[in-house]
Amino acid sequence: MQTLPELREKLCQITNALLNGLTDAGFDMGDTNSPVTPVYLNGTIEEVTVLVCDLR
C-alpha cells in the first residue's frame, strides 16, 4: 500500500461502494472511517442466523 498508492485509492472506492450499497439496502453501517466495514443487525436471532447462512 505504501509503494502503490493506487491500491489505497482502489480500496477506498470499493469500501465506499460497499458502504453505499449496504446503506441503500437499509443496513445500519454505523460511523466508520476504515475499510473494515461494520454492519449492525436489528432482528431476531433466527433472522440473523438465516442471514449468516445466506452469506456463506
N, CA, C and O atoms as a GROMACS GRO file, in nm:
protein
  224
    1MET      N    1   0.081  -0.118   0.000
    1MET     CA    2   0.000   0.000   0.000
    1MET      C    3   0.087   0.126   0.000
    1MET      O    4   0.050   0.227  -0.060
    2GLN      N    5   0.201   0.120   0.067
    2GLN     CA    6   0.286   0.238   0.074
    2GLN      C    7   0.357   0.262  -0.059
    2GLN      O    8   0.380   0.377  -0.096
    3THR      N    9   0.392   0.156  -0.130
    3THR     CA   10   0.464   0.173  -0.256
    3THR      C   11   0.371   0.183  -0.375
    3THR      O   12   0.412   0.225  -0.484
    4LEU      N   13   0.245   0.145  -0.357
    4LEU     CA   14   0.148   0.152  -0.465
    4LEU      C   15   0.023   0.227  -0.418
    4LEU      O   16  -0.077   0.165  -0.383
    5PRO      N   17   0.027   0.361  -0.418
    5PRO     CA   18  -0.087   0.439  -0.366
    5PRO      C   19  -0.216   0.414  -0.444
    5PRO      O   20  -0.324   0.439  -0.392
    6GLU      N   21  -0.206   0.367  -0.567
    6GLU     CA   22  -0.328   0.339  -0.642
    6GLU      C   23  -0.408   0.225  -0.579
    6GLU      O   24  -0.530   0.218  -0.596
    7LEU      N   25  -0.340   0.136  -0.506
    7LEU     CA   26  -0.412   0.030  -0.435
    7LEU      C   27  -0.495   0.087  -0.321
    7LEU      O   28  -0.606   0.041  -0.296
    8ARG      N   29  -0.442   0.187  -0.252
    8ARG     CA   30  -0.517   0.252  -0.145
    8ARG      C   31  -0.641   0.321  -0.202
    8ARG      O   32  -0.750   0.312  -0.145
    9GLU      N   33  -0.625   0.388  -0.316
    9GLU     CA   34  -0.738   0.454  -0.381
    9GLU      C   35  -0.843   0.352  -0.423
    9GLU      O   36  -0.963   0.375  -0.403
   10LYS      N   37  -0.801   0.240  -0.480
   10LYS     CA   38  -0.894   0.136  -0.522
   10LYS      C   39  -0.968   0.079  -0.400
   10LYS      O   40  -1.088   0.055  -0.407
   11LEU      N   41  -0.897   0.057  -0.289
   11LEU     CA   42  -0.960   0.009  -0.167
   11LEU      C   43  -1.065   0.107  -0.118
   11LEU      O   44  -1.174   0.066  -0.076
   12CYS      N   45  -1.035   0.236  -0.123
   12CYS     CA   46  -1.132   0.338  -0.083
   12CYS      C   47  -1.256   0.335  -0.172
   12CYS      O   48  -1.367   0.349  -0.122
   13GLN      N   49  -1.237   0.317  -0.301
   13GLN     CA   50  -1.350   0.310  -0.394
   13GLN      C   51  -1.438   0.190  -0.364
   13GLN      O   52  -1.561   0.201  -0.361
   14ILE      N   53  -1.376   0.075  -0.341
   14ILE     CA   54  -1.451  -0.047  -0.312
   14ILE      C   55  -1.524  -0.034  -0.179
   14ILE      O   56  -1.641  -0.072  -0.168
   15THR      N   57  -1.456   0.021  -0.078
   15THR     CA   58  -1.517   0.038   0.054
   15THR      C   59  -1.637   0.132   0.046
   15THR      O   60  -1.741   0.103   0.105
   16ASN      N   61  -1.622   0.242  -0.025
   16ASN     CA   62  -1.733   0.337  -0.039
   16ASN      C   63  -1.850   0.275  -0.113
   16ASN      O   64  -1.966   0.297  -0.076
   17ALA      N   65  -1.824   0.197  -0.216
   17ALA     CA   66  -1.931   0.130  -0.290
   17ALA      C   67  -2.005   0.032  -0.199
   17ALA      O   68  -2.128   0.024  -0.203
   18LEU      N   69  -1.931  -0.043  -0.118
   18LEU     CA   70  -1.993  -0.138  -0.025
   18LEU      C   71  -2.078  -0.064   0.078
   18LEU      O   72  -2.193  -0.101   0.101
   19LEU      N   73  -2.022   0.040   0.139
   19LEU     CA   74  -2.096   0.117   0.239
   19LEU      C   75  -2.223   0.177   0.180
   19LEU      O   76  -2.330   0.171   0.241
   20ASN      N   77  -2.212   0.236   0.062
   20ASN     CA   78  -2.329   0.298  -0.002
   20ASN      C   79  -2.434   0.194  -0.038
   20ASN      O   80  -2.554   0.217  -0.018
   21GLY      N   81  -2.391   0.081  -0.091
   21GLY     CA   82  -2.485  -0.024  -0.129
   21GLY      C   83  -2.558  -0.081  -0.009
   21GLY      O   84  -2.680  -0.100  -0.014
   22LEU      N   85  -2.485  -0.108   0.097
   22LEU     CA   86  -2.549  -0.163   0.217
   22LEU      C   87  -2.641  -0.060   0.283
   22LEU      O   88  -2.748  -0.095   0.333
   23THR      N   89  -2.600   0.066   0.285
   23THR     CA   90  -2.684   0.172   0.339
   23THR      C   91  -2.812   0.185   0.257
   23THR      O   92  -2.921   0.197   0.313
   24ASP      N   93  -2.799   0.184   0.125
   24ASP     CA   94  -2.916   0.194   0.036
   24ASP      C   95  -3.010   0.075   0.055
   24ASP      O   96  -3.131   0.087   0.035
   25ALA      N   97  -2.954  -0.040   0.094
   25ALA     CA   98  -3.036  -0.160   0.117
   25ALA      C   99  -3.100  -0.160   0.255
   25ALA      O  100  -3.174  -0.252   0.290
   26GLY      N  101  -3.071  -0.056   0.335
   26GLY     CA  102  -3.136  -0.041   0.464
   26GLY      C  103  -3.056  -0.090   0.584
   26GLY      O  104  -3.109  -0.095   0.695
   27PHE      N  105  -2.930  -0.127   0.563
   27PHE     CA  106  -2.847  -0.172   0.675
   27PHE      C  107  -2.792  -0.053   0.752
   27PHE      O  108  -2.762   0.052   0.694
   28ASP      N  109  -2.778  -0.070   0.884
   28ASP     CA  110  -2.717   0.031   0.970
   28ASP      C  111  -2.567   0.009   0.967
   28ASP      O  112  -2.518  -0.093   1.016
   29MET      N  113  -2.493   0.103   0.910
   29MET     CA  114  -2.350   0.088   0.894
   29MET      C  115  -2.270   0.158   1.003
   29MET      O  116  -2.148   0.148   1.006
   30GLY      N  117  -2.337   0.226   1.092
   30GLY     CA  118  -2.266   0.296   1.198
   30GLY      C  119  -2.182   0.409   1.139
   30GLY      O  120  -2.210   0.458   1.030
   31ASP      N  121  -2.079   0.449   1.211
   31ASP     CA  122  -1.991   0.557   1.168
   31ASP      C  123  -1.849   0.502   1.162
   31ASP      O  124  -1.790   0.472   1.266
   32THR      N  125  -1.795   0.489   1.042
   32THR     CA  126  -1.661   0.432   1.029
   32THR      C  127  -1.580   0.508   0.926
   32THR      O  128  -1.634   0.560   0.829
   33ASN      N  129  -1.451   0.513   0.948
   33ASN     CA  130  -1.357   0.570   0.851
   33ASN      C  131  -1.252   0.468   0.816
   33ASN      O  132  -1.137   0.502   0.788
   34SER      N  133  -1.290   0.343   0.817
   34SER     CA  134  -1.197   0.233   0.799
   34SER      C  135  -1.248   0.141   0.689
   34SER      O  136  -1.369   0.132   0.667
   35PRO      N  137  -1.158   0.072   0.618
   35PRO     CA  138  -1.203  -0.027   0.520
   35PRO      C  139  -1.268  -0.149   0.586
   35PRO      O  140  -1.331  -0.230   0.518
   36VAL      N  141  -1.252  -0.162   0.719
   36VAL     CA  142  -1.323  -0.267   0.792
   36VAL      C  143  -1.466  -0.217   0.808
   36VAL      O  144  -1.490  -0.114   0.871
   37THR      N  145  -1.561  -0.290   0.751
   37THR     CA  146  -1.698  -0.241   0.742
   37THR      C  147  -1.789  -0.308   0.845
   37THR      O  148  -1.821  -0.426   0.832
   38PRO      N  149  -1.829  -0.233   0.949
   38PRO     CA  150  -1.921  -0.292   1.046
   38PRO      C  151  -2.063  -0.291   0.991
   38PRO      O  152  -2.103  -0.198   0.920
   39VAL      N  153  -2.138  -0.394   1.022
   39VAL     CA  154  -2.280  -0.399   0.986
   39VAL      C  155  -2.356  -0.431   1.114
   39VAL      O  156  -2.334  -0.536   1.174
   40TYR      N  157  -2.444  -0.342   1.155
   40TYR     CA  158  -2.524  -0.363   1.274
   40TYR      C  159  -2.657  -0.422   1.233
   40TYR      O  160  -2.727  -0.366   1.149
   41LEU      N  161  -2.691  -0.534   1.291
   41LEU     CA  162  -2.814  -0.604   1.254
   41LEU      C  163  -2.918  -0.585   1.363
   41LEU      O  164  -2.890  -0.597   1.482
   42ASN      N  165  -3.038  -0.557   1.319
   42ASN     CA  166  -3.153  -0.547   1.410
   42ASN      C  167  -3.249  -0.658   1.370
   42ASN      O  168  -3.302  -0.657   1.259
   43GLY      N  169  -3.272  -0.749   1.458
   43GLY     CA  170  -3.363  -0.857   1.427
   43GLY      C  171  -3.351  -0.966   1.530
   43GLY      O  172  -3.274  -0.957   1.626
   44THR      N  173  -3.427  -1.069   1.508
   44THR     CA  174  -3.425  -1.182   1.600
   44THR      C  175  -3.304  -1.270   1.571
   44THR      O  176  -3.240  -1.257   1.466
   45ILE      N  177  -3.273  -1.357   1.663
   45ILE     CA  178  -3.162  -1.450   1.643
   45ILE      C  179  -3.189  -1.537   1.520
   45ILE      O  180  -3.098  -1.567   1.444
   46GLU      N  181  -3.314  -1.575   1.501
   46GLU     CA  182  -3.348  -1.658   1.385
   46GLU      C  183  -3.322  -1.584   1.254
   46GLU      O  184  -3.269  -1.642   1.160
   47GLU      N  185  -3.360  -1.456   1.248
   47GLU     CA  186  -3.339  -1.377   1.126
   47GLU      C  187  -3.190  -1.360   1.097
   47GLU      O  188  -3.147  -1.370   0.982
   48VAL      N  189  -3.113  -1.334   1.200
   48VAL     CA  190  -2.970  -1.315   1.182
   48VAL      C  191  -2.904  -1.447   1.141
   48VAL      O  192  -2.813  -1.448   1.058
   49THR      N  193  -2.950  -1.557   1.199
   49THR     CA  194  -2.896  -1.689   1.163
   49THR      C  195  -2.920  -1.719   1.016
   49THR      O  196  -2.831  -1.771   0.948
   50VAL      N  197  -3.038  -1.688   0.966
   50VAL     CA  198  -3.069  -1.708   0.824
   50VAL      C  199  -2.978  -1.621   0.738
   50VAL      O  200  -2.926  -1.668   0.636
   51LEU      N  201  -2.958  -1.497   0.777
   51LEU     CA  202  -2.870  -1.408   0.702
   51LEU      C  203  -2.727  -1.461   0.696
   51LEU      O  204  -2.665  -1.462   0.590
   52VAL      N  205  -2.676  -1.507   0.810
   52VAL     CA  206  -2.540  -1.561   0.815
   52VAL      C  207  -2.529  -1.682   0.724
   52VAL      O  208  -2.432  -1.696   0.650
   53CYS      N  209  -2.628  -1.770   0.727
   53CYS     CA  210  -2.626  -1.888   0.641
   53CYS      C  211  -2.630  -1.848   0.493
   53CYS      O  212  -2.563  -1.908   0.410
   54ASP      N  213  -2.709  -1.746   0.460
   54ASP     CA  214  -2.717  -1.698   0.321
   54ASP      C  215  -2.584  -1.640   0.276
   54ASP      O  216  -2.547  -1.653   0.159
   55LEU      N  217  -2.512  -1.575   0.366
   55LEU     CA  218  -2.383  -1.515   0.330
   55LEU      C  219  -2.274  -1.618   0.308
   55LEU      O  220  -2.176  -1.590   0.240
   56ARG      N  221  -2.290  -1.735   0.366
   56ARG     CA  222  -2.189  -1.839   0.349
   56ARG      C  223  -2.201  -1.894   0.213
   56ARG      O  224  -2.126  -1.984   0.175
   0.00000   0.00000   0.00000
